[in-house]
Amino acid sequence: SADIAVACGAPVLIVGKAGIGDAVDSFNLCARYFEMQRVPVLGGIFNKVAPTGFYGIDNCRKYLRMYMAVSRPRQRVYGLIPQHEALAAMAAEETCGIAYKRPKDKPSAGPLTAADKQVLEAVAQLFRENVDMQAILADLKAALENPAEWLQVADALPVFGGDSAKK
């Protein structure tokens, strides 16, 4: 949440959707919200990317990086996390906020199970193989030293239906 980032004085890293168009649109929606709160956005990691095909990892990497270079040169794509069978099986367990009812008493998370440990190892392995952690850490340091450089100010962007629409 932007409120937490503001309170902590922390830049954010957006974990985005797979694909190209939806990934860009979703990234921009989130990034704009953070930027309007003056929270620096480092860039993104795109999740659950297909291994092959037009929306496969190679094409997505190519087009997402091209988009960032042209439209958001300060932010970058730090990685694309491919779809993973074991993690996909867990997707059925994800809870939608609309259907979720907050329990009166918070249940204890309890100790990690063997299945929990397998999932954590799978995620850690995916990050080691697909995310440029050194670049994230270097950019985080730079954003903390000079946050204003990491903001894409909305005033500098063209306005839909601006002056040219009045002619």
Secondary structure as GFF3:
##gff-version 3
##sequence-region A 1 167
A	DSSP	alpha_helix	2	8	.	.	.	ID=ss1
A	DSSP	beta_strand	12	16	.	.	.	ID=ss2
A	DSSP	alpha_helix	21	36	.	.	.	ID=ss3
A	DSSP	beta_strand	41	49	.	.	.	ID=ss4
A	DSSP	alpha_helix	57	71	.	.	.	ID=ss5
A	DSSP	beta_strand	76	82	.	.	.	ID=ss6
A	DSSP	alpha_helix	85	90	.	.	.	ID=ss7
A	DSSP	three_ten_helix	91	93	.	.	.	ID=ss8
A	DSSP	alpha_helix	114	130	.	.	.	ID=ss9
A	DSSP	alpha_helix	133	145	.	.	.	ID=ss10
A	DSSP	three_ten_helix	147	150	.	.	.	ID=ss11
A	DSSP	three_ten_helix	154	156	.	.	.	ID=ss12
A	DSSP	alpha_helix	163	166	.	.	.	ID=ss13
###
